[in-house]
Amino acid sequence: MISATHLTKHYGDKVALDTLTLDIAPGEIFCLLGQNGAGKTTTINCFLAFVQPSAGHAFINGLDVAKHPVESKKYLAYLPEVVMLYPNLTGLENLDYFSRLAGYKQEKGALLTYLETAGLETKDCLRRVSGYSKGMRQKVGIAIALAKKAKALFLDEPTSGLDPKASNDFSKLLLELRNDGVAMLMATHDIFRAKDVANRIGIMKDGRLVNVLDNSRNTLHAKEIEELYLQTI
Amino acid sequence: MIFEIAKQECRSLLRERRFQVAALLLSGLFLLSLFGAYEYYTALKKQHDAAATTARYQWENQKDKNPHSAAHYGTYVFKPIYPLSYFDRGVDAYTGNTLFLEGHRSNQAKYRGAEDRSAFARLGVLTPAFVLSILFPLFIIVLGFGAMAAELENGNLRLLLAQGLRPATLFWGKSLGLWAATMALAAPFFLAGAGGLLLLGADAEHWLRYAFEVLLYTAYFGCFIHLTLLFSAATKRQNASLVASLGVWVLVCLIAPKAAVNLAKQLYPTPTTLDYQNAVKEDLEKGVDGHDATDAFTKKLEAETLKKYGVDSVQHLPFNWDGFIMQKGEEHETLVFQKHKQQLLDVYAKQQQVHRAAAVVSPFMLTNSLSQRLAGTDVATYFDFLAAAERYRIQLIGELNGDLTRNFKYGDWDGKRGKAFFAQNVAFEYRPPALKSVLSGLAASALALLAWLLVSGVLAVFFFKRVKP
């Protein structure tokens, strides 16, 4: 569902992403660990066609995203680290707007269900976003991703700003999506969260995917991952 | 999709404090300008209508006198006030309101509106056209400078594009949304302006002119909407976008018009009043003077005329020599004044050409000239009025001198004409150029404005596409 072959991005002399080859199947969560600047966001940017790769290809559902920047978006949803939204609109109106942009007109009830699933209280849905906390905006972002019913989901440090309870609920939500057959690529600093949800964990350094750990039976321990992570970087 | 974005943009703007504050301010200013201009013009129109009636009454009821004395007595004509001049005052305040018509000379129009106003009024501020052409663009900039830059800065753009939105679609949606928000504020004003026309009892032609004004300003807003969006995408940062847009506003609305006027004057200088009068005087002396029997040209004409009719003195001519020589003098004077006025008009025409050519660099100047032309308050319409007044003068004086020549005995300076004669004299009637004849002259400027709209739009799309989230 999500795949890359020799994906490379140079910025002048600097290599931001170095021959990444990756394949994420439906119902699989792949977590990317790495320091800031290791290439996690560049990877996601390549899949979203926000960045034109210097070499190699990124595919969503078999579509080369560089050649089909708009069509490939039909199959993916994206949750950024910071969801700002439109402060003058309510959470519900924001969700409605972003869904319409994706081509879905949905009933108010259905939209409220997505927001509820994302963990936003119904009374908050009708308040303007200017009064929201970062975590509440993040939840609207999650609802936007859910409402798109995408087969591929890209998450860029999605749990930053969420409290531990919300973060835990979010993990459960990701596992439900995984059971529904969604392929997910998540960039994160949160080793514990990665251990809980990931089928595989990749560690990046200087644009290279250096290590890939298998966690398909959820057998990894956070301590092991942390040690390997510290050794790698 | 475009409509979804436009709806969202408009809804978001309407809820914003800066929109509400700016809208409140602008509404206040606009209503004030509308009210002030309306009051001023109804008062002025009443004054002019009354004065025109009085002038004619005085002409018809002047004391019994010789027709040529009546030519010296003279009469007044007044610049007509059109219904739309309350909407766009144009050059109205700077052109003379009153023209004194008499024999032997072609006078300049006098009594400009700006003369007896305070310095504040002389700036010509706060007419409805001023609010629409100067203040509305500011309003658009304040609303739109962040349209793309803010989305980029706060990261919404990534989310938008991840939803599968094309940058060009985003531009058209934003543009339409900004247009809707601007029109939400402008529409009540346009309606209020129409209310003024209704009260003034405008005819169908003026309603049509007004409809064109509305279209014109709508297109003008579009130019600034596109420019604002263009800079929002090109600079990628909100503060830079605001500075760039305001810079263009200053250039286009404040500097360009002044520069164009100066350039026109530099290239084709207007003669000073003194030079003009001296040149006229010099030429007047080179021809017949009806009031000076010793004048060499008069003597020559006299000798020729006597020879032609085979008589030895002017008493024996079959017509009144005095009336004849007065009309000959009048014809010479008229030619001299026509020549010099034409020279002056040629200079003005060349200045206007420079101005029109320079206007291409500024949608403000294009809009301004179009709006004034539609309102009938532009320089060309004013000159058309002056020309009509001069034609009328020639006709009236010709009637008087003709009467003297045909119907009075030579030397009969005591013969008089009374009310019955003066009431039959031709009356001044002026109709400004009809809209039909005006429209073709507007095509070039209108096309230039459309080109601005189009080019700024295309450039804006280009920059929208170039933005990397």
Chai-1 contact restraints between the chains, C-beta under 6 A:
chainA,res_idxA,chainB,res_idxB,connection_type,confidence,min_distance_angstrom,max_distance_angstrom,comment,restraint_id
A,L48,B,A162,contact,1.0,0.0,6.0,A-B,restraint_1
A,F50,B,P469,contact,1.0,0.0,6.0,A-B,restraint_2
A,V70,B,G164,contact,1.0,0.0,6.0,A-B,restraint_3
A,V70,B,R166,contact,1.0,0.0,6.0,A-B,restraint_4
A,K73,B,G164,contact,1.0,0.0,6.0,A-B,restraint_5
A,Y78,B,A162,contact,1.0,0.0,6.0,A-B,restraint_6
A,P80,B,G155,contact,1.0,0.0,6.0,A-B,restraint_7
A,P80,B,R158,contact,1.0,0.0,6.0,A-B,restraint_8
A,V82,B,G155,contact,1.0,0.0,6.0,A-B,restraint_9
A,M84,B,N154,contact,1.0,0.0,6.0,A-B,restraint_10
A,M84,B,G155,contact,1.0,0.0,6.0,A-B,restraint_11
A,M84,B,N156,contact,1.0,0.0,6.0,A-B,restraint_12
A,Y86,B,S12,contact,1.0,0.0,6.0,A-B,restraint_13
A,N88,B,S12,contact,1.0,0.0,6.0,A-B,restraint_14
A,N88,B,R15,contact,1.0,0.0,6.0,A-B,restraint_15
A,N88,B,E16,contact,1.0,0.0,6.0,A-B,restraint_16
A,Y97,B,Q8,contact,1.0,0.0,6.0,A-B,restraint_17
A,F98,B,Q163,contact,1.0,0.0,6.0,A-B,restraint_18
A,R100,B,E4,contact,1.0,0.0,6.0,A-B,restraint_19
A,L101,B,Q163,contact,1.0,0.0,6.0,A-B,restraint_20
A,L101,B,L165,contact,1.0,0.0,6.0,A-B,restraint_21
A,A102,B,Q163,contact,1.0,0.0,6.0,A-B,restraint_22
A,A102,B,G164,contact,1.0,0.0,6.0,A-B,restraint_23
